[in-house]
Amino acid sequence: MKNTIFSSLTRIADMDRVPYVTQRLPRSEWSSGDYVEAEVIGVPSELYKIEDPAGNMVPVVAGDIVVGAFGDREATLEGVGSFRAIRDHKMHALTSAGLFGAFTSLSPFMPDPLSLNYVGHVTRHEKKVTMQDFAIQANQHRFNVPTIVLVGTSMSAGKTLTGQWVVRELSKRGLKVIAAKLTGAGRLRDILSFKKCGASEIFDFVDAGLPSTVVSEEEYRAALLPLLSMIDEHNPDFLVAEAGASPLEPYNGDVAIEEVGKNIKCSILCASDAYAVVGVQQAFGLNIDLVAGPAANTTAGIDLVKKLTGLPAVNILDEHSAHEFRELLEQKLSL
């Protein structure tokens, strides 16, 4: 019997407890969010690991079966791929969370991706099982939670690290903090880190039934509104909301910020460099309160951000600068 690994995209579902049948379906019936089985093939690289529903990284080898979901990814620094690009049932794990598709563009600095063969769709009663079957539902759409929003100039710009710092600062004051990742490609370990820093609850778009937020604006908005309503029902003092990637990438970051809207009390831009800050300012028009990330790694970077944009920048890893961050939060959030 082959070893079966359930990826973290299955954490909202019940396939580990309730029986299902694997069935090959014609391409015309494939959709983003479909749960599928895939067999590991190829020569293992350092990417031959799958994140399980608890956030653990599980090594896989040829012959193992992985349960994940079809979807799309458009990562600026790593790779671009889609389930629509799958040919002859050959595909890849676009992320370790079990996001399945075929890479169409891959950074030369990336190891060989985890290669897979499509085995079939997860079905019950001749009907395919999808992430949307387990998505958060809401009878009414309401969101009135004071929010600290974190956006980036690209992936790997320091959003998660900065979010951890904010969550820690607020929770140690006795405040109830919920942390959420509103856009990106499904991966659990980022929001798990918020939980470890003191967030009372954690959510992301996977809870809303999306494998990634590279979907149409209409589909994303329909998933986001119940998610925000669920967060509101938990009645937190603050929401720390990370918008994965940048607002200008096709992850619907602009829609997320629009829907959070008037509830934003503090906006932190995590930037790769000072010139990227200028780009976001001019192209997106977001009212930014603070710059963090690699752009603020040194005093030279901080000075350049100030010179080019007039915005304050703080290196949160520098204990001598941390008080500036605290003072900003206290001011913006009326702590």
Backbone torsions as a table, in degrees:
resi	resn	phi	psi	omega
1	MET	NA	133.0	-177.0
2	LYS	-76.1	149.6	179.1
3	ASN	-76.2	128.7	-179.7
4	THR	-111.9	127.6	179.2
5	ILE	-115.9	125.1	175.4
6	PHE	-89.9	124.5	-178.6
7	SER	-78.4	170.2	-176.8
8	SER	-69.6	-17.3	174.4
9	LEU	-69.0	-12.7	177.8
10	THR	-92.5	4.6	-173.5
11	ARG	-66.3	-21.7	177.8
12	ILE	-87.3	-8.3	-172.4
13	ALA	-102.8	-171.4	-173.7
14	ASP	-130.2	18.3	-175.2
15	MET	-63.4	-22.9	178.9
16	ASP	-75.7	-10.3	-176.8
17	ARG	-121.1	-30.7	-175.3
18	VAL	-112.5	128.4	-176.7
19	PRO	-60.1	151.7	176.1
20	TYR	-145.4	168.3	178.4
21	VAL	-117.0	136.4	177.1
22	THR	-92.9	125.6	-174.6
23	GLN	-139.8	130.2	176.0
24	ARG	-73.6	130.6	179.2
25	LEU	-115.6	151.7	178.2
26	PRO	-66.7	154.3	-176.9
27	ARG	-55.5	-31.8	-178.0
28	SER	-63.3	-16.2	-178.6
29	GLU	-103.9	2.1	-179.6
30	TRP	-79.3	139.1	178.7
31	SER	-146.2	157.2	173.3
32	SER	-60.8	135.9	179.9
33	GLY	93.4	-5.2	176.0
34	ASP	-67.5	134.0	172.0
35	TYR	-81.9	130.6	-178.2
36	VAL	-137.9	158.7	171.2
37	GLU	-101.5	141.7	177.5
38	ALA	-139.0	144.6	178.7
39	GLU	-99.0	132.8	179.1
40	VAL	-70.1	133.5	176.6
41	ILE	-133.6	175.0	173.7
42	GLY	86.1	179.3	-178.9
43	VAL	-91.2	124.6	-176.0
44	PRO	-58.6	138.9	170.1
45	SER	-121.9	-173.1	179.8
46	GLU	-68.4	-11.6	177.3
47	LEU	-89.7	2.1	179.1
48	TYR	-82.3	63.8	176.8
49	LYS	-142.6	144.8	178.3
50	ILE	-121.6	133.4	176.1
51	GLU	-78.6	124.6	-178.5
52	ASP	-88.5	175.6	-175.4
53	PRO	-62.2	-13.5	176.6
54	ALA	-97.2	-1.8	-179.7
55	GLY	91.9	5.6	178.1
56	ASN	-81.9	144.8	177.4
57	MET	-91.4	117.4	-174.8
58	VAL	-108.3	118.1	176.7
59	PRO	-63.4	143.0	177.8
60	VAL	-128.8	154.7	179.6
61	VAL	-133.3	166.4	-179.9
62	ALA	-52.7	133.3	-179.2
63	GLY	102.1	-22.7	176.8
64	ASP	-67.3	150.7	176.2
65	ILE	-106.4	129.9	178.5
66	VAL	-116.7	133.3	175.4
67	VAL	-101.6	118.9	-179.8
68	GLY	-142.0	-155.4	-176.8
69	ALA	-140.9	145.4	174.3
70	PHE	-67.9	147.3	176.8
71	GLY	-178.7	-171.2	-177.8
72	ASP	-125.6	153.4	175.4
73	ARG	-142.7	140.3	177.2
74	GLU	-137.6	70.5	-176.8
75	ALA	-87.0	124.2	-175.0
76	THR	-64.2	-33.2	-173.4
77	LEU	-101.4	-12.2	-173.8
78	GLU	-122.0	-63.5	-176.6
79	GLY	-168.2	158.7	178.1
80	VAL	-122.2	134.4	179.3
81	GLY	-163.9	167.5	-177.4
82	SER	-154.6	151.3	174.1
83	PHE	-66.6	-22.7	178.8
84	ARG	-69.6	-17.9	-178.1
85	ALA	-90.9	1.3	-179.9
86	ILE	-66.1	132.0	178.8
87	ARG	-129.3	137.0	177.7
88	ASP	54.9	32.3	176.7
89	HIS	67.3	9.4	177.2
90	LYS	-91.9	132.3	-177.8
91	MET	-151.6	-176.5	-178.5
92	HIS	-132.3	162.4	165.4
93	ALA	-85.0	106.9	-178.8
94	LEU	-69.1	-27.1	169.0
95	THR	-140.5	163.5	179.4
96	SER	-68.4	-13.0	-179.0
97	ALA	-75.9	-3.8	-179.7
98	GLY	95.5	27.2	173.5
99	LEU	-82.0	113.7	-171.1
100	PHE	-103.5	135.2	175.3
101	GLY	-176.9	-165.1	175.9
102	ALA	-122.0	131.4	177.8
103	PHE	-67.5	135.2	174.2
104	THR	-111.0	-15.5	177.1
105	SER	-152.0	126.9	-174.8
106	LEU	-135.6	133.5	178.5
107	SER	-59.7	138.0	177.9
108	PRO	-66.5	-12.7	179.6
109	PHE	-89.9	-3.1	179.6
110	MET	-88.3	143.8	172.7
111	PRO	-66.9	169.6	175.9
112	ASP	-59.8	130.7	-176.7
113	PRO	-71.8	162.7	175.7
114	LEU	-66.9	116.9	-177.1
115	SER	-96.1	145.5	-172.7
116	LEU	-141.4	157.2	169.3
117	ASN	-113.1	130.3	174.8
118	TYR	-63.7	123.6	177.2
119	VAL	-95.6	-46.6	179.8
120	GLY	165.9	170.7	177.9
121	HIS	-82.2	147.8	169.7
122	VAL	-75.4	122.2	-177.9
123	THR	-131.7	156.1	171.6
124	ARG	-142.2	129.3	179.4
125	HIS	55.7	42.3	177.7
126	GLU	65.2	17.2	179.5
127	LYS	-123.2	135.0	-178.6
128	LYS	-69.4	148.2	178.9
129	VAL	-97.4	131.0	-176.0
130	THR	-127.5	163.8	176.8
131	MET	-62.4	-33.2	-179.1
132	GLN	-63.2	-24.0	178.1
133	ASP	-63.5	-23.2	-174.8
134	PHE	-116.3	12.0	-174.3
135	ALA	-72.8	152.9	173.0
136	ILE	-56.2	137.1	176.5
137	GLN	-118.9	150.6	178.7
138	ALA	-144.0	133.3	179.3
139	ASN	-76.4	-28.9	177.9
140	GLN	-137.6	153.6	-177.9
141	HIS	-107.3	111.7	-178.6
142	ARG	-143.6	135.3	177.1
143	PHE	-151.5	113.7	-179.5
144	ASN	-138.3	45.2	-177.1
145	VAL	-102.7	126.5	174.5
146	PRO	-57.0	130.4	-168.2
147	THR	-126.9	136.1	167.8
148	ILE	-103.0	117.7	-176.8
149	VAL	-106.3	137.4	178.7
150	LEU	-117.6	122.1	176.4
151	VAL	-123.2	165.7	-177.5
152	GLY	-134.4	161.9	175.4
153	THR	-82.4	-14.0	176.2
154	SER	-170.7	-179.4	170.8
155	MET	-68.0	159.1	178.4
156	SER	57.7	37.5	179.2
157	ALA	-101.0	4.3	176.4
158	GLY	99.8	13.2	-177.0
159	LYS	-63.9	-47.0	-176.6
160	THR	-65.7	-42.8	179.0
161	LEU	-61.8	-43.0	179.0
162	THR	-66.6	-40.2	177.3
163	GLY	-62.0	-38.5	176.8
164	GLN	-59.8	-41.5	-179.3
165	TRP	-64.0	-43.7	-180.0
166	VAL	-64.5	-45.9	179.5
167	VAL	-58.9	-44.7	-179.2
168	ARG	-62.4	-43.8	-178.5
169	GLU	-64.0	-40.4	-177.8
170	LEU	-76.2	-42.7	-176.3
171	SER	-68.4	-32.2	-179.7
172	LYS	-73.0	-10.2	172.9
173	ARG	-88.1	3.5	179.6
174	GLY	86.1	11.3	-179.1
175	LEU	-87.2	146.0	176.6
176	LYS	-84.5	117.4	-175.8
177	VAL	-119.1	130.0	169.7
178	ILE	-107.6	137.9	178.3
179	ALA	-115.7	140.4	-178.5
180	ALA	-145.0	145.0	171.5
181	LYS	-107.2	111.1	-170.6
182	LEU	-89.0	-22.8	178.9
183	THR	-141.1	162.9	177.7
184	GLY	134.0	-160.6	175.1
185	ALA	-114.8	134.9	-169.7
186	GLY	-51.9	123.8	174.0
187	ARG	-161.2	132.1	-170.3
188	LEU	-85.7	-31.0	-167.2
189	ARG	-65.7	-25.1	178.5
190	ASP	-64.4	-50.3	-178.6
191	ILE	-75.1	-24.8	173.6
192	LEU	-61.9	-34.0	179.7
193	SER	-66.0	-30.9	175.6
194	PHE	-66.0	-39.3	178.2
195	LYS	-61.3	-42.8	-179.5
196	LYS	-67.1	-21.9	-179.7
197	CYS	-90.6	-0.2	174.1
198	GLY	122.2	-0.9	178.2
199	ALA	-65.5	135.9	-179.4
200	SER	-73.7	-33.4	177.4
201	GLU	-141.9	154.1	176.1
202	ILE	-132.6	142.3	179.1
203	PHE	-140.6	160.3	168.2
204	ASP	-154.1	-177.0	-176.1
205	PHE	-65.8	-19.7	175.0
206	VAL	-62.5	-39.0	176.1
207	ASP	-60.2	-26.3	179.3
208	ALA	-89.3	2.7	174.9
209	GLY	92.4	17.6	-179.9
210	LEU	-113.2	133.1	175.7
211	PRO	-75.4	-29.5	172.0
212	SER	-154.8	169.6	179.9
213	THR	-100.2	17.0	170.5
214	VAL	-81.7	74.7	179.7
215	VAL	-138.3	177.5	177.8
216	SER	-66.5	155.2	178.1
217	GLU	-58.6	-39.2	-179.2
218	GLU	-62.9	-45.4	-179.6
219	GLU	-66.3	-40.3	-179.9
220	TYR	-65.7	-45.0	-178.2
221	ARG	-62.8	-38.9	179.6
222	ALA	-64.4	-29.8	177.8
223	ALA	-83.3	-36.9	-174.6
224	LEU	-69.0	-40.7	-174.3
225	LEU	-61.0	-45.0	174.3
226	PRO	-63.2	-33.8	178.5
227	LEU	-64.1	-46.6	178.5
228	LEU	-64.0	-36.3	177.7
229	SER	-64.2	-40.6	177.4
230	MET	-61.6	-43.2	178.4
231	ILE	-61.7	-42.9	179.2
232	ASP	-60.1	-39.6	-178.8
233	GLU	-63.1	-25.2	178.7
234	HIS	-78.9	-8.0	173.8
235	ASN	53.0	54.6	177.9
236	PRO	-79.1	162.2	172.5
237	ASP	-72.6	-38.1	-179.3
238	PHE	-146.3	151.3	168.7
239	LEU	-111.2	129.1	170.4
240	VAL	-101.8	110.1	-171.5
241	ALA	-113.8	120.0	176.8
242	GLU	-99.1	129.6	172.2
243	ALA	-102.3	103.9	-177.0
244	GLY	-59.7	154.4	-175.2
245	ALA	59.9	-147.8	-179.7
246	SER	-122.7	160.4	-177.9
247	PRO	-61.4	-20.0	-176.7
248	LEU	-91.7	-7.3	177.0
249	GLU	-85.8	162.6	-171.2
250	PRO	-78.8	41.4	179.9
251	TYR	-105.2	6.2	179.8
252	ASN	69.1	28.2	176.7
253	GLY	-61.2	-35.4	178.9
254	ASP	-65.4	-36.4	178.4
255	VAL	-68.0	-40.8	178.7
256	ALA	-59.4	-46.3	-178.8
257	ILE	-67.1	-36.9	177.2
258	GLU	-62.0	-42.9	-177.2
259	GLU	-72.6	-35.9	175.5
260	VAL	-69.1	-39.8	166.8
261	GLY	47.1	-120.6	-172.8
262	LYS	-62.8	-12.4	-179.2
263	ASN	-83.3	-7.3	-179.4
264	ILE	-72.3	119.6	178.8
265	LYS	-102.9	-22.3	-179.2
266	CYS	-153.1	130.8	178.6
267	SER	-116.4	123.4	-179.9
268	ILE	-115.9	124.2	178.2
269	LEU	-101.4	119.9	176.2
270	CYS	-97.2	118.6	-169.3
271	ALA	-123.0	147.9	177.2
272	SER	-75.3	-32.6	177.5
273	ASP	-161.6	170.7	-174.4
274	ALA	-64.2	-35.0	-177.8
275	TYR	-69.7	-29.8	175.3
276	ALA	-67.1	-32.8	176.3
277	VAL	-61.5	-45.1	178.3
278	VAL	-58.4	-42.9	-179.2
279	GLY	-60.4	-45.5	179.6
280	VAL	-67.0	-40.9	177.8
281	GLN	-57.0	-47.7	-174.4
282	GLN	-76.7	-37.3	-173.0
283	ALA	-86.7	-28.4	-172.9
284	PHE	-112.0	-29.4	177.5
285	GLY	73.9	22.2	179.3
286	LEU	-74.8	136.5	176.1
287	ASN	-77.6	102.6	-173.8
288	ILE	-96.4	132.9	178.9
289	ASP	-96.2	-29.6	-175.0
290	LEU	-156.3	146.6	175.4
291	VAL	-110.4	133.9	176.7
292	ALA	-136.5	-173.1	-179.5
293	GLY	90.8	-168.0	-176.9
294	PRO	-55.6	-27.6	179.0
295	ALA	-61.9	-21.2	-178.4
296	ALA	-112.2	22.7	-178.1
297	ASN	-66.8	-29.2	-177.6
298	THR	-132.6	166.0	177.1
299	THR	-64.1	-32.4	177.5
300	ALA	-63.9	-41.5	177.9
301	GLY	-65.5	-43.4	179.3
302	ILE	-61.5	-43.5	179.5
303	ASP	-64.0	-38.5	-178.7
304	LEU	-68.9	-39.8	175.7
305	VAL	-58.1	-46.1	179.5
306	LYS	-61.5	-43.0	-177.0
307	LYS	-66.6	-42.1	-174.9
308	LEU	-81.7	-31.1	-170.6
309	THR	-124.0	-19.8	-175.2
310	GLY	79.0	5.0	-176.9
311	LEU	-92.9	146.9	173.4
312	PRO	-74.6	146.7	177.5
313	ALA	-133.7	143.5	-176.5
314	VAL	-136.6	135.6	171.2
315	ASN	-88.7	102.5	-174.7
316	ILE	-69.6	-15.1	178.9
317	LEU	-83.7	-9.3	178.2
318	ASP	-92.6	111.8	-175.5
319	GLU	-61.6	-24.2	179.7
320	HIS	-76.3	-17.5	179.8
321	SER	-101.8	-11.4	-174.4
322	ALA	-59.3	-32.4	-178.1
323	HIS	-64.3	-29.0	177.4
324	GLU	-64.3	-39.7	178.6
325	PHE	-65.1	-44.7	179.6
326	ARG	-61.2	-42.3	-179.2
327	GLU	-63.7	-38.9	178.4
328	LEU	-63.9	-45.6	178.6
329	LEU	-60.3	-44.2	-179.8
330	GLU	-60.2	-40.7	-179.7
331	GLN	-70.0	-49.6	-175.7
332	LYS	-69.7	-34.0	-175.0
333	LEU	-99.6	1.4	-179.4
334	SER	53.4	48.1	-179.1
335	LEU	-75.5	NA	NA
